[in-house]
Amino acid sequence: MTKTLERWTLADITALFDGVFACTYHTRLIKGGDEPLYLPATSKTPYHKVIFARGFFASALHEISHWCIAGAKRREQEDYGYWYLPDGRDADEQAAFERAEIAPQALEYLFTQACGRAFNVSVDNLGGAVEVDRAAFEANVLERAARFEREGLPLRARAFRRALSRFYQQGDTLEQAINAGIEALGTAALGTETLGAQAAD
């Protein structure tokens, strides 16, 4: 692991993600601009891109969480085929946003724990006319995280959390942590995701 003052570097998180998933899933983690984005592979770019915002470590974990939940069909579409409503959502739109965000943020919470970092939920509606119940949303996220622990994480999420835990908690080298993540993928290397909780299509 890198020095304590540089414990959570973009180089490390990118190396862990790419090391575990680049070969099997042809997917790479990319530092982006103001907005995160998922881009499937094209004829010009032979790998999928999980693009996180502005070099923020937490954004990287959040976007990885979305990718770990997205099923194979979703991963063939830009931003997984979802239409994102920006800040300024009304009550119904905010409720729909929070329902869609509970599972990804629950995984993000587990990833953040594995890194030894503090987690903060994101209600992400800065210009909205509706008051957001942050505490209630956080409780839902934590309950979903507990359910993941009881029922099992999606395969890719389980593999990535193992790599994070080995690197940040157990002191493995990047190579050792990546190998542990690859081992956790198991039969995924043969093109199946039948182990553990299923990803959403």
N, C-alpha and C positions, 0 to 999 in steps of 0.2 A: 504494500500500500504506500501511497505517496505520503509526504510529510504531513504532520498534524495540521499545520497552517493551510495546507492545500488538500484537505481531506476529501472534499467533494468537487472534483474538477470535471469539466466537460470532456476532457481527454479520456478520463477513466470511465465515465458513464457511457461514452460513445464506444470505447473499446469493448466494454462488457456486452453491450447490446449487439454490436456488429459481430463480435466474436461468437456469441451464442446463436445468432439468427441469420447472418449474412449468407452462409452456405446453404442451409436447409430451406430458408424462407425467402432468400434473395431480397432481403430488406435491410436498409441501413438507417441509422439515426443521423439527422442532419440539423445543424444549427441554422435557424432562419431569421426572419425579420420580425415585424410587429405581430403578425398573426401566425398561429400554428396551422399546419396543413398536412394532409396525407395525400401522396401522389403515387398511383400505381406505376409500374414499369412501362416503358414505351420502347419503340424500336431504337430510339436514340439513347435511352437510359435503361440498361438491362436489369435494374433493381428497383424495388419499391422504396419510397422515401417517407420516413416518419419525421416530419419537420417540426421542431419545437421553437418557441418564440424567444427571440432576443437573448439567447445564451443563458436562460434561466434554468438552473438545475431542476427546480420544481416543475417547470414546464416540460422538461424532458421526461420526467417520471409520469406526468399527467398524460402526455401524448402516447407514451409507451403503454399506459394502462388502457387507453382506447384501442390501441392496436391489438393488445392481448385478448380483448373481448370480441373484436370483429371477426366474423366468420369468413370463410374463403370467398364467398360471393361478394361480401362487403369490401374485402381487400382488393378487389378488382375495380373499384370505383373511387373516383376522387372524393376525399373526405368521407369515405365509406358510404357514399350515397345519401348522406344526411344533409338537410338544409339547416344551417345554424342561424338562429335569430340573435341579432346583436343586442347590446345594452338598450334599455328602454322598453322591455317586455311588459305586457299587462299581466294581470293576475293569472289568467289561464295559461298564457305563454310561459310565465315563470314556473308554474306548477309542472308543466310538461317538460321544461328544461331540467328541473330538479329531479324528476322521475328518471330521465335519461342519464343524469349525471351520477346517480347514487352508486351504481356498480363500478363505473370507472374510478370514481374518487375513493371507493372502498379499496380497490386494488392499489391506487396511489398511496393510500394510508399504509397498507401493508409493505409496499416497496419503500416508503419513507422510513418506516420502522426498521426495515432491514438495513438501511443506510445509516441508522443512528441519528436521524434528523428529526426536527419537530415538524408536525403536519398541520396545515391550515386548510380547512374546506374553502371552496370558492363558490359563492352564490352568483357572482358574475352578472349583476344587473345594476350597474352604477347609476344609470340615468332613468331607471324605471320609476313609474308613478306608484307602484305597489310596494308596501313595506315587506321586506323579506325576513322570515323567521330563521335566522342563521342557526340558532341553537337546535331547533327542531330538525333542520336539514342535517346538521352535524350528527345528531343522534341517529338519524336514518342511515347515514354513511357508516357510522361505527357498528350499527347492528348488521348491516350488509357485510362488513368486514368480518364480523364474528361468524356470520353464516358461511362465508367463504372458508373460514378456518374449520368449521364443523363439516361441511359438505365437500370440501376440496376446491382448489383453485383451478381455473382453466389451465390446460397443459402449458402453454407458452408463459403464462403468468407464474406458474409454479417453477418452471425452469429459470426464469429471470430472477425471481426472488431468491432461489438457491444461489445463483451467481452473486447477487448483491450481498447476501448474508455471509457467504464464504469470503468475499473480498473485504467488506467493511466491518464484519463482526469477528471473523475467525482469523483474519490476517493472512489469508491466502494471497499469492501473487495473482496478477491479472490472468496469466495463463492457467493457473490452477482453478481459479474461480470460473473462467470460461469453460474449461473442461467439465467442471461439475454441472454447469448449466446445460451443456450439450448432453451429458449423461442423463439428466433429468428429462430431456425430450424423448428419450427412449425410441419407440417405434415411429415418432414423428419424422425421423430422418428417412423413413420409408414412405412418407407421404400421407400418414394418417394422424387424426387428432382424436382418437377414440378413448384416450386415457383421461381420467378425471372429469371435471365439469366441462360441459360442452361450450364452445364459443357460440355467440349469437350470429345468425345469418341475417 
